[in-house]
């Protein structure tokens, strides 16, 4: 068995959540205690009982943009589907897309809005080495405003084959979302409501903001036999001086730093690579895998992740390999709901 096979597991298809829980706080929560090895079954609404005054939640305030694009080749009318990735130099879009036949530089795509009506044209400018394109929207409209009109929610393929319904525009966005740039949600944050946050803050739990724009590669499986040979996708991240100050004050006062999601964990540990947490802004390609020394986070709230992914490797590295393996087996046995719209795990 190669190293990667250790991160595989069997999951009945019916346990892949297709919609979120009717109320975000009603999602189930598997609580894993690293010191005792005990596993408990709770709900997100129980977080005020599980966290202590002085603790600090670190959340990812990235905002998912409606990045899935649908349109047609202007010249032929042939269907085209794509995904907006980011805004590059000179306002060019970085996109991936496919259609029948070979796409050529200078060709235009007529994008359709959410009602299925032709809207604005997108000119394919330069094809990149990885097959993606630098493309120019043929309009002076702000890019994010344009995406709000013509884009769809970029759901992962295991949710209804990636096909959105109108409720996804709200459901696939955290209550913390404020900085546009993600093409996938930081899913652990989806479990919070404004009332839950207020309740936690009222009992003395701080909330510090970080930003990591979740990229297309976040769900990609590892396809090498040795983890050290895998090159993780690079994503833009930021943690400010104010956030760092709050985190340090809470930790010095005996509070626990709880990373909400693997994206917050990667941001924290990127900013603390030399052992001390400092403000950070830039791209991170940090792959948290054994052996790894954690400097910034004391606990992790996270959803259940796909087999053979860097996210699962991170969680097992933090929580302890055998303990998290056992926790996943327990979650399957107890029919927890998995992946983006599913239930969560709190590792203490």
BELJO-V808621 format. One record per residue. OMEGA is omega in radians with two decimals (999 if undefined). Layout:
omega->{OMEGA & OMEGA}
This chain:
omega->{3.11 & -3.03 & -3.07 & -3.10 & 3.12 & -3.10 & 3.09 & 3.03 & 3.14 & 3.14 & 3.06 & -3.04 & -3.08 & 3.12 & 3.08 & -3.05 & 3.10 & 3.07 & 3.09 & 3.02 & -3.12 & 3.00 & -3.05 & -3.06 & 3.12 & 3.05 & 3.13 & -3.09 & 3.07 & -3.08 & -3.08 & -3.13 & -3.07 & -3.08 & -3.11 & -3.06 & -3.11 & 3.12 & -3.10 & -3.11 & -3.13 & 3.08 & 3.12 & -3.13 & 3.13 & -3.09 & 3.10 & 3.09 & -3.05 & 3.11 & -3.06 & 2.98 & -3.08 & 3.07 & -3.14 & 3.02 & 3.03 & -3.05 & 3.08 & -3.08 & 3.08 & 3.13 & 3.13 & 3.09 & 3.11 & -2.89 & -3.13 & -3.05 & 3.10 & 3.14 & -3.13 & 3.05 & -3.01 & -3.05 & -3.01 & -3.07 & 3.14 & -3.06 & 3.09 & 3.04 & -3.10 & -3.13 & 3.01 & -3.12 & -3.12 & 3.02 & -3.12 & 3.13 & 3.07 & 3.09 & 3.11 & 3.07 & 2.97 & -3.04 & 2.89 & -3.12 & 3.11 & 3.09 & 3.05 & -3.12 & -3.05 & 3.07 & -3.06 & 3.06 & -3.12 & 3.11 & 3.11 & 3.06 & 3.06 & -3.12 & 3.11 & 3.10 & -3.05 & 3.10 & 3.13 & -3.13 & 3.11 & -3.06 & -3.04 & 3.12 & 3.14 & -3.12 & 3.09 & -3.01 & -3.04 & 3.07 & -3.12 & -3.11 & -3.12 & 3.11 & 3.09 & -3.08 & 2.80 & -3.02 & -3.08 & 3.02 & -3.09 & -3.14 & 3.07 & -3.11 & 3.07 & -3.03 & -3.11 & 3.05 & 3.10 & 3.13 & 3.09 & -3.10 & -3.01 & -3.05 & 3.02 & 3.09 & -3.07 & -3.13 & 3.03 & -3.03 & -3.14 & 3.03 & 3.07 & -3.13 & 3.09 & -3.07 & -3.08 & 2.86 & -2.98 & -3.11 & 3.12 & -3.13 & 3.08 & -3.04 & -3.06 & 3.13 & 3.12 & 3.08 & 3.12 & -2.96 & -3.14 & -3.07 & -3.05 & 3.06 & -3.09 & 3.01 & 3.00 & -3.07 & 2.92 & -2.75 & 3.10 & 3.13 & -3.13 & -3.06 & -3.05 & 2.97 & 3.12 & -3.13 & 3.09 & 3.13 & 3.13 & 3.13 & 3.12 & 3.14 & -3.14 & 3.14 & 3.01 & 3.07 & 3.12 & 3.06 & 3.09 & -3.08 & 2.91 & 3.10 & 2.93 & -3.13 & -3.07 & -3.06 & -3.08 & -3.04 & -3.00 & -3.10 & -3.06 & 3.09 & 3.02 & -3.07 & 3.04 & -3.09 & -3.12 & -3.11 & -3.10 & 3.13 & -3.10 & 3.07 & -3.06 & 3.08 & 3.11 & -3.13 & -3.14 & -3.10 & 3.10 & 2.93 & -2.96 & 3.11 & 3.13 & 3.14 & 3.13 & 3.14 & 3.13 & -3.11 & -3.13 & 3.14 & -3.14 & -3.12 & 3.12 & 3.10 & 3.10 & 3.12 & 3.11 & 3.08 & -3.06 & 3.08 & 3.09 & 3.11 & 3.12 & 3.13 & 3.07 & 3.10 & -3.13 & 3.10 & 3.13 & -3.05 & 3.00 & -3.11 & -3.12 & -3.04 & -3.10 & 3.09 & 3.12 & -3.14 & 3.12 & 3.04 & -3.09 & 2.97 & 3.14 & -3.13 & 3.07 & 3.02 & -3.12 & 3.08 & -3.12 & -3.09 & 3.14 & -0.19 & 3.14 & 3.11 & -3.13 & -3.09 & -2.93 & -3.01 & 3.11 & -3.12 & -3.07 & 2.97 & -3.02 & 3.01 & 3.06 & -2.94 & -3.13 & 3.08 & 2.99 & 3.09 & 3.12 & -3.14 & 3.11 & 3.09 & 3.12 & -3.08 & 3.14 & 3.11 & -3.12 & -3.01 & -3.04 & -2.96 & -3.07 & -3.13 & -3.13 & 3.03 & 3.12 & 3.13 & 3.10 & 3.10 & 3.10 & -3.13 & 3.09 & -3.12 & -3.12 & 3.05 & 2.94 & 3.12 & -2.96 & 2.99 & -2.84 & -3.14 & -3.02 & -3.11 & -3.01 & 3.12 & 3.06 & -3.12 & -3.09 & 999}
